[in-house]
């Protein structure tokens, strides 16, 4: 009877009557190429952004965010906030199950938030320290009392995954969450396999049956797999291979905002970077426009502070604060006592092609003003341990992932922040960040965070290079990919449309 369906479609179209569009199709096995492994699947201990790419589909918090960065209900179907901004009362969504088959309870929420608060967990966020008390009110309600108003509380709460207490000992390799997918297998260095969670609470999702995240460090190899059909999606595609996707008839390239800050950080506790004039000289010596063209093939937006233009409500445009000026750079180096030159080491995460290419160009640029740069390639695990945690480095290039609130993006430079691996200390900056926590007026918060960005530029805390475009390559029959202002790969809405 196919001819009858075709005839009916033609007649409805001829009569001008609406024809129902086919919705997303269910089923299939999706393969996504990613460059590195997660560091751990324990959501309260993970540091690497690569982990969040995947575990976004496994774990969930009380609240989440949409494609515009707005806070939306998740495991909590609603919440109320006291007039003074210190008390949040959450009502849990009914009929939510963990991957181990047990239903979600307020006791799970209490356990999870208390675990995040525990210093022994090592959770790298500041908001848990703002909590005075967490109390379960009944089977569906829980109250969080803050010590004082904390403006970014909800936006930071999105990363506080709710877990079952009985699974905590094995979470690092056997995650148990409430998300649309459950872990099937993790073979380090090869792949992470997920399967649809049949008892997932959000009706209709996910669309595909299974997802494999294949670990493919080399972008060219990933492209070859994409062309052969062995891979369906490559998120955060290296820009130097994007042209291959644009020229292939059965592939497509999506371009969207990444809300990521690529920067070259200094260790301010080491010479010569303890001298602001040296840091300023390096900023003047680097041609950011050329970097974007050469390292990112033009797929990037120039920035001047630790915020992306994506956060337009709070973004201060300081992209040209340090114009390219080699004469000014030499002048500052001479004033700082380094007129005869200086040698430094630039440590680069080997798995991130954009950072490596940027580093190679930076080394050439700094060489022109008398700074000899020795490039050191390090594995990502080494970078996290030695550079990010132990702060054992001279300079490094990395990307800070997008945040939903300006405090979370800028708080990393406060003197007492555990992950302030630049070792930046500034009294006015610390006071402003503290004030921004309790400010409820948007105009005042805008003024506060604008000044904070100015301080970072004035002090030349880093070379803030670009917000790279988020390039996603995929097969032409893949649809439903969503961009978010945070570093996640949402495969729950992806489907095959053929």
N, C-alpha and C positions, 0 to 999 in steps of 0.2 A: 503493500500500500504506500510506498514512498511517494509515488506520483501524486497521490491524493493530498498528502501533506504539502507538497510543493505547490499544487494548484490552490490549496486553501491559503497559503502564505501570499501568493500572487494576488488573489482576490481581495484579501484583507488590505494589502498595500494599495491596490488600485482604488478601493473604496475609502482610503484615508483612515482606516481604523487602526488603533494601536496594536502592535504585535509585541508580545511579551519577550523581553530579551533573556537569553539564556544566562543563568547565574554561574558563579564559580563551580567548576566540576570537582568532585571528590575522587580520591584514589591516586595511586602512583608513588614512585620512589624518587625523591628529590636528592640531588647530589650537589653540595656546596663546597667550593674550594676555599680553604683558609690557610694562611702561611705558617701558623704555629699552633702548638698544643695549648690547652688551658693550663694554668699553673696548679689549680686544685678546683674540685667541684664543691668544696665547702664554701657556701656563699658568704659566710661571715669571716672568711680568712683570705679569700681570693683578692689579689692585687691587680693582676694583668687585665687590661681591657679586652684581650682576646678571650678571656673566660666569659665575660659578660655577653660577648657576641652569641655564645651558644647557650649559656644557662638562663638567658632571658626566656627561653622556651621551656625551661624545666621548673624554675622557681617563680614565685610571685610574692608580693607584699600586700599590705593592707590597701595601699593606693598605687596607682600607676600613672602613666602620662600618655597623651595622644600625640598625633603627628605635629601639632602646633606647640607642644610643650606644656599644655595645660594639665593640671593634676586631675585625675579621674578616679572613680571608685574601682576597686579590684576585689580583694578578698573581703574588704569592708564595703558593704553596699551603700553606706552613708556614714557621716560623722557630723558632730557639732563642736563648735569652738566657743569657749567662754568669752565674755566681753573684753577681758583683760589679756586674752591671747595666751593663757597659761594652761588651760585645761582642754583636752581633746577627748571626746567620747565617741568611740567607734562601734558601729553595729555590724556584726559579721553577716556575710552572705550565707544563706542556708544551702544545704546540699552540696557542699564542697568536700572533695575527697583528696587525700594524698595518694601518691602512686602505689603505696603499700596497701591501699584499700580502706584505710581508716578515715573517718570523717574529721574535718577540721573542727577544733574547739577553741574557746577562749584561753584554755590552758596552754595550747600550742603557741598562741600569740604571746602570752605572758612569758613562756619559756624562751622563745626566740628573741624577744626584745631584751630580756634580762641577760641572755647570752651575749648579745651585741654590746650591752653595757659593761660586761665583765672585761676588765683590762687584760685578763689572761687570754681572751679570745684574740686580742690584737686587731680589732676592727678599725681600719684606718679612716674613721670619720669622727667629727667633733660632736654631732648632735646627741649621741647617747649620754654625753657628760651633762647635757642640759636637763636630763630627766630627774625629777625628784622622786616620783613614785608611779608604779604601774599596778592597777587593781582590776581584777575581774569583777564585774558587777552582777552578771548572771550568765546563763549559757550562751548568750549571743552578744553581750556588751562588755567592753573593756575601756577603762579610763586611763589616760596618760596625763600626769601632772608634771609640768615643767617648772624649773626653779625660777625662771623669768621668761618673758616673751622671747621667742626665737623665730624670727620671720621665715627662715628657710626650712622649718621643721617638716612640713608635708613633702616638699620637693626632695628632701634628703631621705625621707622615710621610704621612698619608692625602692631603694636598694636594700631594705631590710627584709630579706626573704623569710617567710614563715616556714618552719621545718617541724617535723615530729621528733620529740625527744628520743624515742627509741631508736632512731636511725642515725643519731649524731656521730657515733663512733666511726661510721663508715662513709660519711658524706664526701670525704675527699675523693673517693673513687666510685662510690655508689650513691649518687644523689637521689633524694626523695623529696619531691616538691608537689605542687598542685597545678603545674602548668599544662599546656596542651600536649606536651610530649614527655615521655619517660626515657631514661637512658637504657639502652640495650647492651652496648659494648663500647669500651674505650681501649684502643690499642695505641699506646703512646707512639708518636711519630708517624702514625698511619691514618687513623680515623676515629671519629666519634659517631656512633650510630644511635639514632633516636627512633622511637615508634610512637604512633598516635596513642594518647591516653583515652581510652574509651569512656571513662567516667568523668571526663573534663566538664566543668560546670558551664562553660560558655557555649550555648547551643550552636551547632553547625560547624564548629571549629575543632581541630584543624582540618584542612582540606586533604592534604596528602597523607598517605598511610605511614610512610617512613622517610627519614631524612638521614643522609650520611654527610658529615663534615669531614672532607678529606684533607689531610695535611699536605699541602703542596707549597713548599717555600719559594720555589722559583716561578716568577710570573709568566715567563715564556712557556714553561711546562704546563702551567695551569691553562693557558690559552690553547695549547695543542689539545689538551683534554676536552676543553669546551668545544672546539671545532669538531672533534671526533664524536661528541655526544656522550663522553664518559663523565662529564661535569655539566651541570645545568646552569649554575650561577657562580660568579666570582664577585663577591663584595669587595669594596675598596680596592678596585683594580689599579695596578701600577700604571700611571699615565703614559709611560713610554711604550706600552703595548696596546694602548687604547685604539690606535689607528687600525690595528688588525681586526678589531671587533667592528669598527665602523665600515670597513670594506667587505665584510663577510655577509652574504645575503641571508644566511640562516641564523644570524646573531643580531643582537641589539645592545645598545649602550645607553644606560640611564645616567643622568647627571643631576646631582642634588647637593644640598648643603650638608657638610659633615659636622659642623659645630665642633671643630677640633683646632687646637692651637699648636702649630708646629713651631718649636723654638729651639734656640741653641742656649743651653743653660751653662752658667759658670759656677764653680765652687768658690764662693766668696771668702771662704776661710783659707784659700791658698793664694800665694803670690803667682802671677801679678794681678789676679782678679780682685784682690782686696782693695785695689786702687780704682776708684770710680773712673778716673781718666782713661785707664786702659780699657775698661768696659765700654766707655763711650767711643773710644778710638775704634774698637772692633765693630761697633754699630755703624760708624761712618764708613768703614772699609768694605762693608758688605752691600752689594747691589741686589736688593730684594727683587726688583723687577726681573733682573737677569736670572736670578735663582728660580723664580716661578716659571719662567720660560724654559730654562735649561733642565731643571730637575723635575718639574711637574708638567712640562710641555704646555704651559699656559693654563693648566687646570687648577687654579688657586686664586685666592683673594688675599692681597697684602694686608697685614695687620701691624699694630704697634704696641699692643699690650696683651695681657693674658685673657683676652676675651675675643670671641668671634662676632662678626656683624649679625649672625643669626639671632643673637640675644639683643635685638635692636632697641629694646626699652632701656637697656643699661650700657650699651656699647659706646665707648668714646673713640672717635676716629683719630688715632695717633700714628697712622701708617707711615706718614712722612715726617715724623718727629726727627729722625736722623736721616737726612738726605745723603745719597751716595757722594762722598767727598774724601778722596784719598789724601789730599793735602791736609785737611783738618785732622784726619786720623794720624798722620805722621807727626803733626804738631803736638797733639795730645800725648802720643807715646814718648816724644822727646821730653815733654814737661814732666812726665811721670818717671823719667830716668831710663827709658828703654829706647832711646834714639838709635842705639847700635844693634837693636834687634832683641828678640826673645824667643825661646822655644817652648811650645806647649803641646799637650797631647789631647786629641779629640777622639773620644770613645763613641763608637757608633753601633747601634743594635743591628747585627748582620742580617737579620731576617726581614728588616724593613727597607725595601729598596729605595723608597723616596728619601729616607733619612741618610742612607749611604751616599746616594747621588748628590744630595744637598751638601753633605760633609765634604765630598771631594771638590765641589765648586767653592765652598767656603775656604778650604785650605789654599786653593789657588789665589783667591782674592786677598786673603790675609798675608800670603807670601809677598804680594806686591807692596805692602807697607812695612815689611821687615819682621813679620811674625812667622816663624817657622812652625808649621803644624804637622805633627806626627799622628797619622791616623791609626787607630786601634779598633779592629772589628771584634765585637764580643757577642756571644750567644745571648739570647733574650733572658734566660734564667740567670746568667752571670750579671747582666745589666740590672735586673731587679734586685739581686742580692748585693753586689759590690757597689754599684753606683747609686741606685735609688734608696736602698736601705742603709748601707754603711757609709755612703757619701765619699767614696774613695775614687776620685776622678778630678780632672782639670776642667774639661768642657765636654758636653755631650749634646746630641740632637735627638729630640724625641717629640712625640705628639701627646698633648694633654687632651683627654676626651671631653666632649661637651657636657655641660652641666645645665640644670634647669633653673638655677638661681645664681645670681652674681656672687653671693657670699661663698658658695661652694667652689666657684672658679677662682676666687681671689684669696680665700682664706689660707691657701697653701703657702702663702708667703709670710704669714705671721710668725713671730719669734718662737712661739710655743707649739707650733704645729708639728706633729711627729714626722710628717713627710716633707718638711721644708728642706729638701735636699740641696737647695741653692745656698742655704745658711744665710739668708737675707734677714736683717734685723733693722727695724725702723720704728721709732716710738710713735710718730704721728700715724703711720700706717696701721699699727696695732690698735690704736685708739679708735680710728675710723671703722675698722672691721668690727670691733666690739660694739660700737654705736649702731652699725648697720644691722646687727642681730636683733635689736629691740625696736628699731624704727618701723612704724606701721604706715607712715605717710610715704607714698610712692615718690613724690617729688624730692623728699629728703633722702630717700634711698638712692635715687638717681644722682644727686649731688655727691653723696658719700662715695659711691662706687666710681664715679667719674674722676674724683680726686685720687682715689686709690690707683686707678690706671695711670694717671699723670705721674704719680710718685714712682711707679714701676718704670716708666719711660725716663723720668728725670735721673733716677739712680742707675739706669741702664742695667737692670737686674739680669736681663737676658737679651738675646737678639730674638725678637718676636717676628717670625718670618711670614707665615701664611696660614690661612685656613684652607687646606686642600679641598678641591671638589671631591665629593663622594661619587666615584665612578663605579657603576655596577654593570658587569657584563653578563648576559644571559642568552640562553637559547630563545628563539623567536616564539616558541610555544609555551613559555613560562610567563605567568601574569600574577598580579597581586602584590608585588614588592612594595614595601612602604618605607619612607624615609622618616626618621625621628631625630630630634635634637639631642639624642644620646646614642652612644656607641653600641647598637644592638643589631642583630640579624633576626628579624621577626619572620620566621618561616611558617607561622601559624595561619597567615593569610595568603600564602603563596599556593598557586594551583596551576595545573596544566590546562590550557584552553583549547587543545586539539586532541 
